[in-house]
């Protein structure tokens, strides 16, 4: 009887330990290679053209670490551990962080549509719906004055249509100067005066301490539907724009290849730096990509392209890593690519 009781207690303790190791959340975040999803399942242009090959959206998987995951990440290649506060600022809930990531994905899709439809010479109209506070930086003037979701409509009486309007205005001011922001919160319009201060991580730059997003709607013809689901962040912008363009135009720019890549894209078609490029190279190679576009950052030291190229050499992949600074760079490369020969 005593032996059975001891066995039961031992079993319960074992289950609790296993549950703790597998479920308890540590104050760390782990990033690792994700997936390379074919975009023809995600992007659908009305009456669009088909292609022999595929464009791929490449992801990085991330999540708050359990004890087991933390230990495994110490020894597994291309698994990176960060303190949680480096990923999700203190005071920002997981839900708020996830919402911000989805908002950035939505903005990225809008920029991709603009770039692709303009390049293809198709009908497009951009409507500006407002600038919204996405996050408030702790210790900066905006803390306890502005809130996530506030719409900023004016600065010192001047209309704000997009984030660059406010950023450019503030960049011409110095530490200690003030700006008057007109905001809308819960359908109520109010004014808030904020003094500019240096950013904690960049003392040479001053601001009020907010991250912003421009809410735009883009009307296009023919229509396009993007079903990105739970994927967040802005880094798929380049690949979205290439997939949309490929469906809008009759020539098959994939030339039969499996093409992956990454890079945030703006409305002018410039491709910007993203995080986790090494993990995306691994994910793309593992999923059979033959071409990988990486932000070149105009050739600067330590660019995404440089890291991507070094990673490709490290994993000994046959995948071709291609540097791009703009959407047009990627398009030119594909248009000059020889069609893939059948084996």
C-alpha positions, 0 to 999 in steps of 0.5 A: 500500500505504501509502495503504491502511494509512493509511486502515485506521489512520484508520478504526480511530481513527475507530471508537475515537473514536466508541465512546468518545463513545457508550459511555464513562461520565462521572461525570454523570447525565442526566434527561429526559422519559420515557413516559406508559404506560396503566395498564390494561396494568399493573394488573389487578383481578380482575373489574374494570370497564373504562373509556373513557379511561385513567390514565397512569403518567408516567416520567422517563428517567435514566442515566449520561451518555456524552460525546455525551449530555452534549453533547446535554443542554446544548442540549436542553430539559428535559434536566438534568445532575447530578453522579453522587454527587448521584444515587447516593451514593458506595459504592452500586453501580448494582445497589444503587441500582436495587434500592432504586428497585424497592423504593420502587416496591413500597412505593408499590404497597402504599400505593396498594392500601390507599388504593384498596380502602379508598376503594372499601369493599373487603376489605383486610388489612395485614400488617407484615413488618418494617423494613429498611435501604435505604441507609447514609449516608456519614459518619454513625454507622451507617456500617460498623455497619449494612448494606443489608438489615439488618432493624431489629426494636427500638429501646431494647427497643421493637418496630418495625413500620414506619419511622415508629416508629423515625423518631418515636422518634429525633426526640425525642432530641438530638445525642450521645444513643445508641439501641440497635438490635436487628437481624437479619442473615443470620438472626442477631439482634444489638444495635448501639448508635449515637450520634445525629449531625446529617445533613450536608445538614440540621444541624438534624436528628439521626439514625443515618444510614440510609434505611428501608423498611417491608416490608408485605404487603397481602391484598385481595379481589378480587385485583389484579395489578400488572406494573410491570416495570423501573419504579422509584421511588415517584412513581406512587403516586397514579396506581396508586391511581386506576387500582385504584379505577377498576377496583374501582368501576362508574362510569367516573371517567376520563369518557373522558379521557386522565389522567396525573399523579404523586405519592408516596402514603402509607397515609393517601392524602396525595400527596407531592412528587416529582422531575422534575415538569417532565419528566413534564409534557412526557412526559404532554403528548407522549403526549396526556394531557388532565389532569395531577395534580400534588402541590400541597404545600398551596400552598407556594412552588415546589411541584410544582404550581407548577412543573408549571403553569409548564412547561405554559405554557412548552410551550403545552399544552392539558393541564389541570394540576390541584393535589392534596394527597390521593387524595380531591382527585383523585377529587373532581375526576374525579367532578365532571368532565363526560364527554368529548364525542365529536368 
